[in-house]
């Protein structure tokens, strides 16, 4: 067990400061963030070119060092050595809170593992403003980040999230948004949701509706900017709809997809197995025994 008293004497150890930076509006930079960046021995940045612009705006002259997904295996240990030598370092991402859907998570874990103090500043992020402004319940939420790129992996994750009662928060890029929404509706049903883009910027936009309505909007609009996608959790009405098949036998369940939805028997068997949380071969055997 390791108990960190953030502002006590750390016997010559440096502190890793996690510093959120604006996600669009530079006025969201805090006085404390500017002070910490000015006082650090170095700033580890995901994209030094992007961070240079921010530092220039706030007249911060602290040296920059790159730390990103492609060099974290070598640069991470180097930063840990500097902290162990007593240097205070700051970590920033391209925008928002470091450590959320970026390699900062690994550096924090390394520092904590070495019992080096980690101090996280509050500040700008996209997930919470999107949640609060979505109009969906905020009492309980589940941050999902980016869904996997591969279709099979994405559907597997959504299958797990299907029965989550908390409001779901996703991040998504513009070129994958349409496919992502299609899969979310396919797996979770036509729930209430919101698309949020350009947060804190001039063209900030909230699009609220059902997943079906959001898909129609996406098909009609020119999609630009990074998105937060907020989706309501499962409810009694959603759950009851999800188990519409309870009065059907396995055979009738498969036949429904074949006769009513036009699926081929192989696809109908697969969907029936997903609905019932059964092995596909079990459904296959039960269905084809009827044909013998």
N, C-alpha and C positions, 0 to 999 in steps of 0.2 A: 504494500500500500504506500502511496506517495501523497502527502498533504502539502499543497503549495500555498504559501502565504505570499501573494503576488508582490507586495511592496515591502517585504522584510529584506534584511541583508542576506544575500545569496552566496556569501563566501567566495567572491571573485568570479562567479558565474555571470554571464551576460543574459539578458532577457530577450526573448523573441516576441516582438510586438506584431499582432495581426491587425492591419490597418485597412478598413473599408475605404474605398474611393468612390466618387460619384458615378452613377450609372448613366448620366446624361447631363444633368444640371449641375454645374460646378459650384453653385451656391449650397449644395448639400455637403460639401466638405466641412468637417468640424474644426474648431480651433484646436482641439486636442490632437486631431490627426495631423495637422500641420506642425504642431509642436513636436510630436513624436518623430515625424519624418525628418525634421530639422536636427533632432538630437541623436539620431541613430548613427552608428559607425558606417552603415551601408544599408541600402534598400534592395531587397531581392524582389525582382519584378518579372511577371510572366512575359511581358513584351516591353522591353526597355524603350523602344521607339515611342510607344504609346504613353508610357509613364513619363518620359522626358518632357512631353508637352504639358502634362499636369504639373510637374515640378517647376517648369519655367513659369507657368501661370502664377504659382504661389511663391515664386522666388526661393525655392528650396535647392540648395547646392550639394546635398548629400550624394556621395557616389552611388552609382547603380551597379548591380550585378544580376545577370540573367538567371532565372530559375523557372523552368517550364517542363512540360511533359517529356520532352526529348533529352533533357540533360539532368533530370532530377536524381538519377542513380549515382552520378559522380558529383554534381554540385551540392546535393543535399548533405553528404558527409563533410564537405568542405565548410559549409555554413555551420554545421554542428561544432566543428573544431573551433571556429571563430567565437561561437557562443561560450564554449568551454574555456576559452582563453580570456573571457571577460568582456567581450564586445557586445553591445546592445545592437540587435538587428531588427529591421522592419520588413514585413512581408506584405506586398500588395499584389492584386490580380489586375487583369485588364480593366475591370470595373466591378464595383460591389464588394461583397464580403469574401475575402480569400478563404480557401478551404472548402467552399461549396461548389461542387462540380468542377474542381480544378486541382492541380497537383499540390497546392498548399496543404491539403489534408495529410499527405505523406510527411511533409516537413514537420508539421505539428506533432504527428505520432512519433517521429524520431526524437524530437526535443523532449517530449513528455517521457519517452522511454529512457532517456538519459537523465531524467529528473532535472531538466533545465526549465526555468520558469517561462511560461507562455501567457502573455497578457493580450486579451482580445478586446479591441475597442468596438463599441457599438457604432452603427452607421448605416450607410446606404446599402440596400439590397433589393432585389426584384420580387422575391417570393412573397414576402409579407404584404407589401403594398398591393400586389395583385390579388392576394387572398381577401384582404379587407375590402377592396373596391369591387370584387366580383359579385357581391350580393348574395353569396352562398354562406352557409354556416361557418363560423370561425372558432367555435368552442373546442373543436378537435380537428386537427389536420395532419396529413401525411405528405411529407415532401418526397417526391419521387425522382426529381432531377430529370435527366435526359433518358428516354427509353432506349433500349439497345437498337442498333441500326439494322441488324438482321431480322427479317420478318418472324422467323421461328422463335428467336429469343424474345422479341418484343411481345408476341402473343403469349408466351409462357409467363412473362412478368404480369401482363394484364389479367391472365387467368387467376393469378395469386391475388391481385388487387380487387377482383370482382366483388368479393364479399366484405371489403373494407368499408366501415361505416363512416370513417373520417373523410372530410373533404380532401381531395387529391390535388396536388400541385405539381405540374410538369414544366420543364423547360423544353423548347423545341426551336430548331432553325427554320427559316422560311421555306427552304427547298424540300424539307421533309414533313412540313405541317399537314398537308392534305392527306398523305398516306397515314400519318400518325393518327389524325382525327378519325379516319375511316376505321382503323383497327380498334380505337378506343370505343367507338360506337358499336362495332361488331361484337366486342367482348363484354362491354359493360351495359349495353342497352342505350336507349335514347334519353339520357339524363340531362339535367340542367348543367350548363357550363358557361365559362367565359374565356374569351381570348383577350389577352392584354399585351399591348406592344408600345414601344417608344416611351416607356415610363420616364417621367420627369422632364421629357423633352417637349418641344413645341407641338408635335403631332401625336402626343399621348392619346391612346384610344382603348376603350373597353368595348368589347362586343359580347353582349349577354344574350343567351337563348338556350335552346336545346342543342345537343350535338348535331342533330339533323339540320337545324337552322344554321349552325356555324359552318357546317360542310357546304351548304348552299352559298353562304357568304364567301367562303374561301374560293369556291369555283368561279365566282363572279369578280373578285377583286384581284388587283396586282399585289402579291404578297411580298412585303419587304419588312426587314427588321427582325430582331430576335423576339420570340414569343414566350409568355407565361400562359399555360393552359390550366385552368382551374375547373375541376369536375366534382360535382356533388358525390358524396359517398352513397353506399347502398342504403335503401330505406325499406320499410315494410312493403310499400307498393312495388318497388323494384324487385325485392326478394320474391314476392308472390308471383310476379310476372315471370321471374327467372325459373320458377318451378311449375310452369303451366302443364308440364307433361306427367305429373305425378299419378294421374288416373290411367295412364296408358301403360300397356305392357311394352317390353323392349321391342318386340316385333312391330307393334302399332306405332311406337315412337320413330323407328326407322322409316316405316311406310309413310308417316306424315311428311318427313323431309323429302322423300322420293315423289310422292303424289301431289303434295301441296306446295312444296318449295322448288320442285324440279331438279333436285340434286341427284347425282348418280349414286348408286347404292354404296359405293366405297366412301364417298363424301358424307352420305347420310349416316353411315355406321360411325364414322369418325366424330361427327357432330353429336350423335347420341351418346357416345362414350364420354365426350367432354361434358355434356349436360349432366350425366349421371355420375361423373367422376369414377368411371370404370375403365378397365383396360380395353383397348380397342378389340383385341382378339376375343375377349369374353362376349362382347356385343356381336361380333362377327359369328361366333359359334352359335349363340342363341338365335340369331336371325336365320342362319342358313340351315340349322336343324329343322326349322319349320318347312324348308323346301324339300327335305328328303322324304 
